[in-house]
Amino acid sequence: MTENSASAVTEQNIEEYQRDGVTCIRGAISMDWIEQLRPAADWAQANYGPYDGDISAGAEDQFYGGQFMWWREDTFRDFILDGAAAAIAQALTGAPEIRLFYDFLLTKEAGAGNPTPWHQDRLYYPLAGDGADNVCTTWIALDPVTLNSGAVEYVKGSHAWGRYFAPKSFNDDGRYGGLDIEALPDVANTRGDYDIVHYDLEPGDCVAHHVMGVHGAPENNADIRRRGLAIRWLPAEATFDPREETQYQLKAALGEGPDKFESGETVQGDNFPLFRF
Ligand SMILES: O=C(O)CCC(=O)C(=O)O
């Protein structure tokens, strides 16, 4: 099925993405795709891959994070290659061409008491360069999503603060402790100081956010799962930069995975395909 067009992206989406670092594209992905992706997501969760993790804090199997699923599952592969997400990211960023970084499935089970901590994505990534500073994430809802079920919240305009914040562990294991990098302000306890937005989503809606933007999500207090397929896109060149603080599965996927990139090498090739629309 080919649906590689950004037809759902409006001028307002482009303006919001550039100005606020976040925008919601309604009806971005067809229900045909969503219905194929749901069982694929269940399969991925039941069959952990090498770069997956249980990111539940203080409980098991509540919050699943699957990464590079498209390397091991055909529906994800078809969707990445033929679905609309790449074209959407290209339209929002205005890039002449866009490269896939990776796909990341975030499933919060019904009742999962796991907030996603407020964080900025940039320094989790073992990347350097312009592409790294401008990664665009397309977070696609596979289920209806509300704040009650764990909708992601975003600090509008934070992508333009020009500050790099230390990563935070999603499961509270203190993994990124002791870094000499600025800590994120305590957004959770000073919410009134920020312009915070979230979107109630229907399956197939897509929220796009900029890599420098600050975001987090509450626990899932609803009686349905909250599955989000976050696909990361590089609108410019990025090189492998396996710094200490970067996320270990990403570092392994790039440094020890099929391509075995050396530090400083450009991330490219069939496992990180380039799209041009
Ligand atoms: O889905 C979530 O809870 C968080 C998503 C997120 O942090 C991201 O896509 O960068």
The ligand as an SDF file (V2000), in Angstrom:
LIG
                    3D

 10  9  0  0  0  0  0  0  0  0999 V2000
    5.2410    8.3670   24.3130 O   0  0  0  0  0  0  0  0  0  0  0  0
    5.7550    8.8560   25.3100 C   0  0  0  0  0  0  0  0  0  0  0  0
    5.3290    8.6570   26.4590 O   0  0  0  0  0  0  0  0  0  0  0  0
    6.9580    9.7430   25.1570 C   0  0  0  0  0  0  0  0  0  0  0  0
    7.3690    9.9480   23.7390 C   0  0  0  0  0  0  0  0  0  0  0  0
    8.6530   10.6680   23.6080 C   0  0  0  0  0  0  0  0  0  0  0  0
    9.2450   11.0920   24.5480 O   0  0  0  0  0  0  0  0  0  0  0  0
    9.1950   10.8680   22.2680 C   0  0  0  0  0  0  0  0  0  0  0  0
    8.6270   10.3770   21.2830 O   0  0  0  0  0  0  0  0  0  0  0  0
   10.2400   11.5280   22.1520 O   0  0  0  0  0  0  0  0  0  0  0  0
  1  2  2  0
  2  3  1  0
  2  4  1  0
  4  5  1  0
  5  6  1  0
  6  7  2  0
  6  8  1  0
  8  9  2  0
  8 10  1  0
M  END
$$$$
